[in-house]
Amino acid sequence: MTFPTAQKLYAVIDGTWPSSAKQALGPWTIRIDGSGSSRVSAATAEQLVTDADIPQAEEAMRAAGQVPLFMIREGEAALDDLLRARGYVIKDPVNMYAAPIAKIATERPPPVTSFEVWPPLAAQIELWAEGGIGAGRLAVMDRAREPKTTLLGRSHDRPAGTVYVGIAADCAMIHALEIGTKLRRQGLARHLTQAAAFWAQDNGADYLTLVTTQANTGANALYSSLGMTLVGHYHYRTLPE
C-alpha cells in the first residue's frame, strides 16, 4: 500500500463523484454537469497551458450553459496566475485528507446510530436538502460506480445525519456529510465517519479520504482529531458575477 498523494486524490474525486460528461479539448478536460457542484463542472489542465488556451475552455463551458470555472491543483501556479490576470477570483480553497482505514475503523458507532442504505431514503434526501444538496448532487451519487453507499445517522431516535461514500482504486472517499442543524455538535459526524471507514474496510478499500473547504473549521477540526493526514489542496477560479 502506498499512502495517497494529492495527485491520486484528484483522480479519486473524479472516480467517486463523476460529472455527467467529460470532454478532452486541447490541453483541457471540460466537465459538463448541471448539478451546481464545482467538482463536476470545473475544467482542469492536463498539460502546460498558455494564456491563448484559456478562451477555448471558456467557450466550451459557456456553450454547455456553465459559468467558466477552473480547478487549480498543486503545481499549477502558472495557470493560477494567468487566470488571476484575467480577473478570475479564488473560490472555495479545499483541503484533502487521507488515513489508513485501520486508523479510523477502530470503534464502531453505538447501536442504532448508523445504517447503510442504498438508495437513499426520503429522510436522507430531506437532510441533504436542508444543507443545500439537491437533486443535481443526488444524480451524481446515482451515476457513480459501485461500490458505493449512503449512511443514515440517527440521534435521539430520529434521522439526524447522512453521508455518501464511494470507492475508487484503493481509496474510499466521503462526500456530502450533512448533519441536521439542530443536532450538530453531538458527535454524530464522528460516528458517521467511523461507520464509513468500517463500510470501506468491508468493501476492500485501504484508505479513507475526503475533501472539505478550508472555511469549514468544524470539519477540519474533526478530521484532524481523527488522525487523518492533510495531503494536499486545491481551489477554483471563477469570474465574479
C-alpha positions as CSV (number, residue, x, y, z in Angstrom):
1,M,0.0,0.0,0.0
2,T,1.2,3.5,-0.9
3,F,-0.2,6.4,1.1
4,P,-2.4,8.6,-1.2
5,T,-0.8,11.7,-2.7
6,A,-2.6,14.8,-3.8
7,Q,-2.4,13.7,-7.4
8,K,-4.1,10.4,-6.6
9,L,-6.9,12.1,-4.7
10,Y,-7.7,14.3,-7.7
11,A,-8.4,11.0,-9.6
12,V,-10.4,9.6,-6.6
13,I,-12.6,12.7,-6.7
14,D,-13.3,12.0,-10.4
15,G,-13.9,8.3,-9.7
16,T,-16.3,8.7,-6.8
17,W,-18.1,12.0,-7.7
18,P,-18.3,11.8,-11.6
19,S,-19.6,14.5,-13.9
20,S,-22.4,13.7,-16.3
21,A,-19.9,14.2,-19.2
22,K,-16.2,14.9,-19.8
23,Q,-14.6,16.2,-23.0
24,A,-10.9,16.3,-23.9
25,L,-10.3,19.6,-25.6
26,G,-6.8,20.6,-26.5
27,P,-4.9,20.8,-23.2
28,W,-8.1,20.8,-21.2
29,T,-10.6,18.3,-19.6
30,I,-14.0,20.0,-19.8
31,R,-16.6,18.7,-17.3
32,I,-20.2,19.1,-18.1
33,D,-22.8,18.9,-15.3
34,G,-26.0,20.7,-14.3
35,S,-25.8,19.8,-10.6
36,G,-24.1,23.0,-9.4
37,S,-21.3,21.0,-7.8
38,S,-17.9,22.6,-8.6
39,R,-16.2,19.2,-8.6
40,V,-18.1,18.0,-11.6
41,S,-18.2,21.3,-13.6
42,A,-14.7,22.6,-13.4
43,A,-12.2,22.5,-16.2
44,T,-8.7,21.1,-15.5
45,A,-5.4,21.5,-17.4
46,E,-3.9,18.2,-18.4
47,Q,-0.7,19.7,-19.8
48,L,1.0,23.1,-19.8
49,V,-1.3,25.8,-21.0
50,T,-0.7,29.4,-22.1
51,D,-3.0,32.4,-21.9
52,A,-4.0,31.7,-25.5
53,D,-5.5,28.4,-24.5
54,I,-7.9,29.8,-21.9
55,P,-10.6,31.1,-24.3
56,Q,-11.0,27.6,-25.7
57,A,-12.1,26.3,-22.3
58,E,-14.2,29.3,-21.6
59,E,-16.1,28.9,-24.8
60,A,-16.7,25.2,-24.3
61,M,-18.1,25.8,-20.8
62,R,-20.3,28.7,-21.9
63,A,-21.6,26.6,-24.8
64,A,-22.7,24.0,-22.2
65,G,-24.6,26.7,-20.3
66,Q,-22.0,26.8,-17.5
67,V,-20.1,29.7,-16.0
68,P,-16.3,29.3,-16.7
69,L,-14.8,27.6,-13.7
70,F,-11.2,26.2,-13.4
71,M,-9.8,23.8,-10.8
72,I,-6.3,24.7,-9.7
73,R,-4.4,21.8,-8.4
74,E,-1.0,21.6,-6.7
75,G,1.9,22.6,-9.1
76,E,-0.4,24.8,-11.2
77,A,0.7,28.2,-10.0
78,A,1.3,29.4,-13.6
79,L,-2.3,28.7,-14.6
80,D,-3.4,30.3,-11.4
81,D,-1.5,33.5,-12.3
82,L,-2.9,33.5,-15.8
83,L,-6.5,33.3,-14.6
84,R,-5.9,35.9,-11.9
85,A,-4.6,38.3,-14.5
86,R,-7.8,37.8,-16.5
87,G,-9.9,38.8,-13.5
88,Y,-10.7,35.3,-12.1
89,V,-11.2,35.2,-8.3
90,I,-10.5,32.3,-5.9
91,K,-13.5,30.2,-4.9
92,D,-13.5,27.6,-2.2
93,P,-10.0,26.7,-1.2
94,V,-10.2,23.0,-0.3
95,N,-8.2,20.6,2.0
96,M,-7.7,17.0,1.1
97,Y,-7.4,14.4,3.9
98,A,-6.5,10.7,4.0
99,A,-5.9,8.0,6.6
100,P,-5.4,4.2,6.6
101,I,-8.8,2.6,7.1
102,A,-7.4,0.7,10.1
103,K,-6.7,4.0,11.8
104,I,-10.3,5.2,11.6
105,A,-12.2,1.8,11.8
106,T,-11.3,1.3,15.5
107,E,-14.6,1.6,17.3
108,R,-18.0,1.0,15.8
109,P,-20.6,3.7,16.5
110,P,-23.2,3.0,19.2
111,P,-26.1,0.7,18.3
112,V,-28.8,2.2,16.1
113,T,-26.6,5.2,15.4
114,S,-25.7,4.4,11.7
115,F,-27.3,2.4,9.0
116,E,-26.0,1.5,5.5
117,V,-28.7,2.5,2.9
118,W,-28.9,2.4,-0.9
119,P,-30.7,4.1,-2.5
120,P,-31.0,7.0,-0.1
121,L,-34.2,7.2,2.0
122,A,-36.6,10.2,1.9
123,A,-35.3,11.3,5.3
124,Q,-31.8,11.5,4.0
125,I,-32.9,13.5,1.0
126,E,-34.6,15.9,3.3
127,L,-31.5,16.3,5.4
128,W,-29.3,16.9,2.4
129,A,-31.9,19.5,1.1
130,E,-31.6,21.4,4.4
131,G,-27.9,21.7,3.7
132,G,-28.3,22.8,0.0
133,I,-27.6,19.4,-1.5
134,G,-30.4,18.9,-4.0
135,A,-31.4,16.7,-7.0
136,G,-28.3,17.5,-9.0
137,R,-25.9,16.2,-6.5
138,L,-28.1,13.2,-5.8
139,A,-27.8,12.4,-9.5
140,V,-24.0,12.4,-9.1
141,M,-24.3,9.8,-6.4
142,D,-26.7,7.8,-8.5
143,R,-24.4,7.7,-11.6
144,A,-21.2,6.9,-9.6
145,R,-19.9,3.3,-10.0
146,E,-20.2,0.8,-7.2
147,P,-19.0,0.1,-4.6
148,K,-20.9,2.9,-3.0
149,T,-23.4,3.5,-0.3
150,T,-25.0,6.1,1.9
151,L,-25.1,6.1,5.7
152,L,-28.1,7.3,7.7
153,G,-27.3,8.6,11.1
154,R,-29.8,8.7,14.0
155,S,-29.7,10.7,17.2
156,H,-32.4,11.0,19.9
157,D,-34.4,8.4,18.0
158,R,-34.7,10.4,14.8
159,P,-32.9,10.8,11.5
160,A,-30.1,13.3,12.2
161,G,-27.4,12.9,9.6
162,T,-26.4,11.5,6.2
163,V,-23.3,10.9,4.1
164,Y,-22.4,9.4,0.8
165,V,-19.3,7.1,0.4
166,G,-17.8,5.7,-2.8
167,I,-14.6,3.7,-3.7
168,A,-12.1,4.3,-6.5
169,A,-8.9,2.2,-6.7
170,D,-8.0,1.5,-3.0
171,C,-9.5,4.7,-1.6
172,A,-12.9,5.3,-0.2
173,M,-14.0,8.9,-0.3
174,I,-16.6,10.6,1.8
175,H,-18.9,13.2,0.2
176,A,-21.9,15.3,1.3
177,L,-21.7,14.7,5.0
178,E,-24.6,16.6,6.4
179,I,-25.9,16.8,10.0
180,G,-29.3,18.3,10.8
181,T,-29.0,21.9,12.0
182,K,-30.5,21.3,15.5
183,L,-28.5,18.1,16.0
184,R,-24.9,19.2,15.4
185,R,-22.0,19.1,17.9
186,Q,-23.2,15.9,19.4
187,G,-20.7,13.5,17.9
188,L,-22.7,12.2,15.0
189,A,-20.3,13.4,12.3
190,R,-17.5,11.5,14.0
191,H,-19.8,8.4,14.3
192,L,-20.7,8.6,10.6
193,T,-17.0,9.0,9.6
194,Q,-16.1,5.9,11.6
195,A,-19.0,4.0,10.1
196,A,-17.8,5.0,6.6
197,A,-14.4,3.5,7.5
198,F,-15.9,0.2,8.5
199,W,-18.0,0.0,5.4
200,A,-15.0,0.9,3.3
201,Q,-12.9,-1.8,5.0
202,D,-15.6,-4.4,4.3
203,N,-15.6,-3.4,0.7
204,G,-11.8,-3.7,0.1
205,A,-10.6,-0.1,0.5
206,D,-7.2,0.6,2.2
207,Y,-7.7,4.3,2.8
208,L,-10.4,6.7,3.9
209,T,-10.2,10.0,2.1
210,L,-12.3,13.2,1.9
211,V,-12.2,16.8,0.9
212,T,-13.6,19.8,2.7
213,T,-13.4,23.6,2.3
214,Q,-10.8,25.4,4.4
215,A,-13.6,27.6,5.6
216,N,-15.3,24.6,7.3
217,T,-13.4,24.9,10.5
218,G,-15.6,22.3,12.3
219,A,-14.9,19.6,9.6
220,N,-11.2,20.3,9.5
221,A,-11.0,20.0,13.3
222,L,-12.9,16.7,13.3
223,Y,-10.8,15.1,10.6
224,S,-7.6,16.3,12.3
225,S,-8.8,14.9,15.6
226,L,-9.4,11.5,14.0
227,G,-5.8,11.4,13.0
228,M,-6.3,12.0,9.3
229,T,-3.4,13.5,7.3
230,L,-3.7,16.7,5.3
231,V,-2.2,15.5,1.9
232,G,-2.9,18.5,-0.4
233,H,-5.0,21.4,-1.5
234,Y,-6.8,22.8,-4.5
235,H,-9.1,25.7,-5.2
236,Y,-11.2,27.1,-8.0
237,R,-11.0,30.2,-10.1
238,T,-14.2,31.8,-11.5
239,L,-15.2,35.2,-12.9
240,P,-17.0,37.4,-10.5
241,E,-20.7,37.8,-11.2
